Amino acid sequence: MNKYKKLLGNTAIFGIGSFLSKIIGFFLTALYTHNMSEGEFSTAELIYSTVNMLVPVVTFSMADAVIRFGMDKAYDRRKVFTAANAALLMGMTLFMLFTPLVSTNVRIGKYSFVLYLYCFFCCFRQIASQYVRARGYVKLFMADGVVAVFNQLILNLILIVGLKLGVTGYVLSFVISDCISIVWLTLLARLDKCIDTRFFDIDLFKEMLKFSAPLIPTYVLWWVTSASDRWFVVEMVGETENGIYSIGYKLPNLILLVTTMFYQAWQMSSIEERDSKDLGKFYQNVFGAYSSVLFIAAAGLIMLVKPLTMVLTGDGSNGTHFYEAYLFTPILIISMLFQCCCQFLSSIYSTRKRSLNSLFTALVAAVTNVVLNLILIKKHGMWGAAIATACSYFACFAVRLFDARRLIYFRVNYIRLIVNTLIVVIMAILVGTEAKLWVLWVILLFLICCIYNLGALYKTIKRILYKKGGKPRISANA
């Protein structure tokens, strides 16, 4: 099969799952904001972001190793899965010893037990779902994501709306949902047949750990970049403001509708095509189309940011101020845009097994983020945090664009990148300052962004799928 068509096919499958998951997740946010105070929502978001940081540490980032080694025919997949779970058991045992330290935290200490359960089952589910994807069961992987978020919706209605359990109900919804996912993935993919002590290979375990170990601090650094600003806002501004700031992240996450469905398919394609002679051309064509779609999606979200935020939070008539998040959300949308570009480039490090490069470039983002948070939040509050996050992701993207292309070279249209960046930055400024006639100007800039990128997108797709004269390509190298 044409590698481009296979990429598009997998993207479509992942896209269905991602779209349904994000739509349900969108309604979940509305449920939280209407049934939790700013302080409760702030605490819930802190627990969520903390567990996201802990998972790669506790699992030794084995989920990445499962994809990289599980898709490589040189390795026995059962041995890969067994090694990953062995690492997970080690990590969870060590984490259990440090659980009492979590209870000393003023913000989330009283939720330490459910936090441990959340982390425990989240880790197991992540390893299981990535192994299913590595085996090529993309439809099952997609279905698991949809079922999981649907389960969370039902559980939140019961635990938060019905039983009024607040933060505890929020966390338990993840725990129970992950348990259900683990059970049904095991039954449908027969994961119980793929894990056994006789499949444990110490040499493979060491090789996987060598690949994944540098990713542990990498994920921690990404957490510093993407989530530490919420801790800075809590400590330097207040819990109420952090609740509002957390809402600002919800709309940017809709860009993951574009990237999650694509990156999951792209990661598989880049590994499968790692020895292709025209790999650089493959990256060039795909990145051109990918970045165009990203900028259109970001511009569209910025244009709709105010009404969408009102849908999520209401107009403040319930006594909350969540709706104020729309003012700085465009800056976080730009942050997400460059985070997605960084993620695309990380596939090069995975394909070439260069985990250390991923670590060093993530360090650039983390240091930039911490320094700017300390400088900007005290003076500009939530605005400072948003600007610091945007600057840190852009810095990482700039470094990765230079570094990753030394491993797999592909051409980049810098003029297009600069023009697109200027368009979304101007749109963010117009929304944030609510300048005169800002709505009309933002709509105009969105249309300019669409016209500017759709032409390039069409040419890229035409170049990928067709020969001159309009006849479909016969093969990837035709």
C-alpha positions in Angstrom: 0.0 0.0 0.0 1.1 3.6 -0.7 2.7 4.8 2.5 0.8 8.1 2.2 -2.5 6.4 1.8 -1.7 4.1 4.7 -0.9 7.2 6.9 -4.2 8.8 5.8 -6.1 5.6 6.5 -4.7 5.2 10.0 -5.2 9.0 10.6 -8.9 8.6 9.7 -9.3 5.7 12.1 -7.6 7.5 15.0 -9.4 10.7 14.0 -12.8 9.1 14.6 -11.7 8.1 18.1 -10.0 11.4 18.8 -13.0 13.4 17.6 -15.5 11.5 19.7 -13.2 11.6 22.8 -12.6 15.3 22.6 -16.3 16.1 22.0 -17.3 14.2 25.1 -14.3 15.7 26.9 -15.7 19.2 25.9 -19.0 18.4 27.7 -17.1 17.0 30.7 -15.5 20.4 31.2 -18.9 22.1 31.1 -20.0 19.6 33.7 -17.1 20.4 36.0 -17.4 24.1 35.8 -21.2 23.9 36.6 -20.8 21.5 39.5 -17.4 22.5 41.1 -16.1 25.8 42.5 -12.9 27.4 41.1 -11.0 26.0 44.1 -12.2 22.4 43.6 -11.6 22.5 39.9 -8.1 23.9 40.5 -7.3 21.0 42.8 -8.7 18.5 40.4 -6.6 19.9 37.6 -3.5 19.8 39.8 -4.1 16.1 40.5 -4.6 15.4 36.8 -1.4 17.2 35.7 0.6 15.7 38.6 -0.4 12.1 37.6 0.4 12.9 34.0 3.9 13.8 35.2 4.2 10.7 37.4 3.1 8.1 34.8 6.2 8.3 32.6 8.4 8.4 35.7 6.8 5.3 37.3 6.7 3.4 34.0 10.3 4.3 33.1 8.7 5.7 29.9 8.2 2.1 28.7 5.1 3.1 26.7 7.4 4.7 24.1 9.6 1.6 24.1 6.6 -0.6 23.6 5.8 1.3 20.4 9.4 1.5 19.1 10.3 -2.1 19.8 6.9 -3.7 19.4 6.7 -2.5 15.8 10.2 -3.7 15.0 10.0 -7.3 13.6 13.5 -8.0 15.0 11.9 -8.3 18.5 9.4 -10.8 20.0 6.4 -8.6 20.9 5.6 -10.9 23.9 9.0 -10.2 25.3 8.6 -6.5 24.7 5.2 -6.5 26.6 6.6 -8.6 29.4 9.7 -6.4 29.8 7.5 -3.2 29.9 5.2 -4.6 32.6 8.2 -5.8 34.7 9.5 -2.2 34.6 6.1 -0.9 35.6 5.9 -3.2 38.6 9.3 -2.0 39.8 8.3 1.6 39.3 4.9 1.2 41.2 6.7 -0.5 44.1 9.2 2.4 44.4 6.4 5.0 44.1 4.4 3.3 46.9 7.3 4.0 49.2 7.1 7.7 48.4 3.3 8.0 48.6 3.4 9.2 52.3 5.3 12.3 51.0 2.4 13.2 48.8 0.1 13.3 51.8 2.2 16.2 53.2 1.3 18.5 50.2 -1.1 21.2 51.3 -3.0 21.3 48.0 -3.5 17.6 47.2 -2.3 15.7 50.3 -5.7 14.5 51.5 -6.3 12.9 48.1 -3.0 10.9 48.2 -4.6 7.4 48.3 -6.9 8.0 45.3 -4.1 9.7 43.5 -2.0 6.5 43.9 -4.8 4.4 42.6 -5.3 6.8 39.7 -1.6 6.6 38.8 -1.4 2.8 39.3 -4.3 2.0 36.9 -3.4 4.7 34.4 0.1 3.2 34.0 -1.2 -0.3 33.4 -3.7 1.0 30.9 -1.1 3.1 29.0 1.2 0.1 28.6 -1.7 -2.2 27.5 -3.1 0.3 24.9 0.3 1.1 23.4 1.0 -2.6 23.0 -2.4 -3.1 21.2 -1.4 -0.2 18.9 2.0 -1.8 18.3 0.4 -5.0 17.2 -1.6 -3.1 14.6 -5.0 -3.2 16.3 -5.7 0.4 15.5 -9.5 0.1 15.6 -9.4 -1.5 19.0 -7.0 1.2 20.2 -9.4 3.8 18.9 -12.4 2.2 20.4 -10.7 2.0 23.8 -10.2 5.8 23.8 -13.9 6.5 23.0 -15.2 3.9 25.5 -12.9 5.3 28.3 -14.0 8.9 27.9 -17.7 7.8 27.6 -17.3 5.8 30.9 -15.8 9.0 32.5 -18.9 10.9 31.4 -21.3 8.4 33.0 -19.1 8.1 36.1 -18.9 11.9 36.6 -22.7 12.2 36.3 -23.0 9.6 39.1 -20.1 10.7 41.3 -20.0 14.4 40.9 -23.5 15.4 39.9 -25.4 12.6 41.8 -23.3 11.8 44.9 -21.6 15.3 45.1 -18.1 13.7 45.7 -16.3 16.7 44.1 -12.6 16.2 43.6 -12.7 12.6 45.0 -15.4 11.7 42.4 -13.3 13.4 39.7 -10.3 11.1 40.4 -12.4 8.0 41.0 -14.0 8.4 37.5 -10.5 8.0 36.0 -9.6 5.0 38.2 -12.8 3.1 37.4 -12.6 4.0 33.7 -9.0 2.8 33.5 -9.9 -0.5 35.2 -12.7 -1.1 32.6 -10.3 -0.4 29.8 -7.6 -2.8 31.2 -10.2 -5.6 31.5 -11.7 -5.3 28.0 -8.3 -4.8 26.3 -7.1 -8.0 28.0 -10.1 -9.9 26.9 -10.3 -8.7 23.3 -6.5 -8.7 22.5 -5.8 -11.7 24.8 -3.0 -9.7 26.6 -2.9 -12.5 29.2 -1.3 -14.7 26.6 1.4 -12.1 25.9 2.9 -11.7 29.4 4.7 -14.5 31.2 8.0 -14.8 33.2 9.3 -17.2 30.5 9.1 -14.3 28.0 11.3 -12.1 30.2 14.5 -11.3 28.3 17.1 -9.4 30.4 19.0 -8.2 27.4 15.9 -6.8 25.7 14.9 -5.3 29.1 18.2 -3.5 29.3 18.0 -2.3 25.6 14.4 -1.0 26.1 15.5 0.7 29.3 18.5 2.3 27.6 16.0 3.8 25.0 13.4 4.9 27.5 15.5 6.1 30.4 16.4 9.5 28.9 12.7 10.0 28.2 11.9 10.0 31.9 13.5 13.4 32.6 12.2 14.5 29.2 8.6 13.9 30.3 9.3 15.6 33.6 10.7 18.6 31.7 7.6 18.6 29.4 5.5 18.6 32.5 7.4 21.5 33.9 6.7 23.3 30.6 3.0 22.4 30.2 1.8 22.1 33.8 4.1 23.8 36.3 2.7 27.2 35.4 -0.5 26.1 37.2 1.5 25.5 40.4 3.2 28.9 39.9 -0.2 30.6 39.5 -1.6 28.9 42.6 1.3 29.9 44.8 1.9 33.4 43.3 -1.6 34.5 42.5 -4.2 32.2 44.0 -6.5 29.1 43.7 -9.4 31.0 42.1 -7.1 32.4 39.4 -5.6 29.0 38.8 -9.2 27.6 38.3 -9.8 30.2 35.6 -6.3 29.6 34.1 -7.0 25.9 33.9 -10.1 26.6 31.8 -7.8 28.5 29.4 -6.2 25.1 28.6 -9.4 23.4 27.6 -10.0 25.0 24.1 -6.3 24.6 23.1 -6.7 20.9 23.8 -9.1 20.8 20.9 -6.1 21.2 18.6 -5.3 17.7 19.8 -8.3 16.7 17.5 -5.9 17.5 14.7 -2.7 16.2 16.2 -3.6 13.2 18.3 -5.3 11.4 15.4 -2.5 12.3 13.1 0.5 11.7 15.4 -0.6 8.2 16.5 -0.7 7.2 12.8 2.4 9.2 11.9 4.5 7.6 14.7 3.7 4.2 13.2 4.5 5.2 9.6 7.8 6.9 10.5 9.0 3.8 12.3 7.8 1.5 9.5 9.6 3.7 6.8 12.7 4.3 8.9 14.9 2.7 6.2 13.2 4.2 3.2 15.5 6.0 0.7 13.1 9.0 0.4 12.4 9.3 4.1 13.4 13.0 4.0 11.0 13.8 1.2 8.3 11.9 3.2 8.9 14.2 6.2 8.9 17.3 4.0 5.6 16.5 2.4 3.9 15.5 5.6 5.2 18.4 7.7 4.1 20.9 5.0 0.5 19.6 5.1 0.5 19.1 8.9 1.7 22.6 9.7 -0.9 24.1 7.3 -3.7 22.3 9.0 -2.4 23.3 12.4 -2.3 27.0 11.7 -5.9 26.9 10.2 -7.2 25.0 13.2 -5.4 27.5 15.6 -6.7 30.5 13.8 -10.3 29.0 13.8 -10.2 28.4 17.5 -8.9 31.9 18.2 -11.7 33.3 16.1 -14.3 31.3 18.1 -12.6 31.5 21.5 -15.1 33.8 23.2 -18.4 32.0 22.3 -16.8 28.6 22.9 -15.6 29.7 26.3 -19.1 30.9 27.2 -20.5 27.5 26.2 -18.0 25.8 28.5 -18.4 28.1 31.5 -21.6 30.2 31.2 -21.6 33.9 31.5 -20.7 34.1 35.2 -24.3 34.2 36.4 -23.6 31.3 38.7 -21.1 33.4 40.6 -17.9 32.1 38.9 -15.5 33.9 36.7 -14.3 31.1 34.4 -15.5 32.9 31.3 -12.7 35.5 31.7 -10.3 32.8 30.4 -11.2 33.7 26.8 -8.9 36.8 27.0 -5.6 34.9 27.3 -6.7 31.5 25.8 -5.5 32.5 22.3 -1.9 32.7 23.7 -2.3 29.1 25.0 -3.7 28.1 21.6 -0.4 29.3 20.1 1.5 27.4 22.7 -0.4 24.2 21.8 0.4 24.8 18.1 4.1 24.9 18.7 3.9 22.0 21.1 2.3 19.9 18.3 5.2 20.9 16.0 7.7 19.8 18.6 5.8 16.5 18.9 6.1 16.0 15.1 9.9 16.5 15.3 10.2 14.1 18.2 9.2 11.3 15.9 12.7 11.7 14.3 14.3 11.1 17.7 12.2 8.0 18.2 12.8 6.6 14.7 16.6 7.1 15.1 16.6 6.0 18.8 18.1 9.3 19.8 16.3 9.8 23.2 19.1 12.1 24.5 18.3 14.7 21.8 14.7 14.7 23.0 15.9 15.3 26.5 18.2 18.2 25.7 15.7 20.0 23.6 13.0 19.6 26.2 15.4 21.1 28.7 15.4 24.3 26.6 11.6 24.6 26.9 11.6 23.8 30.7 14.3 26.3 31.6 12.7 29.0 29.5 9.3 28.3 31.1 10.5 28.4 34.7 12.6 31.6 34.2 9.8 33.4 32.4 7.2 32.2 34.9 9.2 33.7 37.8 9.6 37.0 35.9 6.1 37.4 34.4 3.6 35.9 36.7 4.3 38.1 39.7 3.7 41.2 37.5 1.2 40.0 34.9 -0.6 37.1 36.7 -2.3 34.6 34.4 -1.2 36.5 31.3 2.4 36.1 32.3 2.0 32.4 32.7 0.4 32.1 29.2 3.1 34.1 27.6 5.8 32.1 29.4 4.3 28.9 28.1 4.1 30.1 24.5 7.7 31.4 24.5 9.0 28.1 25.9 7.3 25.9 23.3 8.5 28.2 20.5 12.1 28.1 21.8 12.0 24.3 21.9 10.5 24.2 18.3 13.3 26.4 17.0 16.0 24.3 18.6 14.4 21.0 17.4 13.9 22.2 13.9 17.7 22.7 13.6 18.7 19.6 15.6 16.3 17.0 14.3 16.9 17.8 10.7 20.5 16.8 11.2 19.3 13.2 11.7 16.7 13.2 8.9 17.0 16.2 6.6 13.9 17.7 5.0 13.2 21.1 3.6 11.1 23.7 5.5 9.2 26.7 4.1 10.4 29.3 6.6 8.5 32.1 4.9 5.2 30.3 5.4 6.0 29.5 9.0 6.8 33.2 9.7 3.7 34.5 8.0 1.4 32.0 9.7 2.9 32.8 13.1 2.4 36.5 12.6 -1.2 35.9 11.7 -2.1 33.9 14.8 -0.1 36.2 17.1 -1.9 39.3 15.8 -5.2 37.5 16.2 -4.3 36.7 19.9 -3.4 40.3 20.6 -6.7 41.6 19.1 -8.7 39.2 21.2 -6.7 39.8 24.4 -6.9 43.6 24.1 -10.4 43.6 22.6 -9.3 46.3 20.2 -11.8 48.3 18.2 -13.7 46.2 15.7 -11.5 43.2 16.9 -14.2 40.6 15.9 -14.2 41.8 12.3 -10.4 41.9 12.1 -10.1 38.4 13.6 -12.6 37.0 11.1 -10.6 38.6 8.3 -7.3 37.2 9.5 -8.8 33.8 9.8 -10.0 33.9 6.1 -6.5 35.1 5.1 -5.0 32.2 7.0 -7.3 29.7 5.3 -6.6 31.1 1.8 -2.9 31.2 2.4 -2.7 27.6 3.6 -5.4 25.8 1.7 -3.6 26.4 -1.6 -0.4 25.0 -0.2 -2.3 22.1 1.4 -4.0 21.2 -1.9 -0.7 21.2 -3.7 0.9 19.0 -1.1 -1.9 16.5 -1.2 -2.0 16.5 -5.0 1.8 16.0 -5.0 1.5 13.1 -2.5 -1.3 11.2 -4.1 -1.1 11.9 -7.8 1.3 11.9 -10.7 1.3 14.7 -13.3 -1.8 14.3 -15.4 -4.0 13.4 -12.5 -3.3 9.6 -12.4 -3.0 8.0 -9.0 0.4 6.9 -7.9 1.0 3.2 -8.3 3.6 2.9 -5.4 5.3 5.1 -2.8 8.3 5.6 -5.1 6.4 6.1 -8.4 
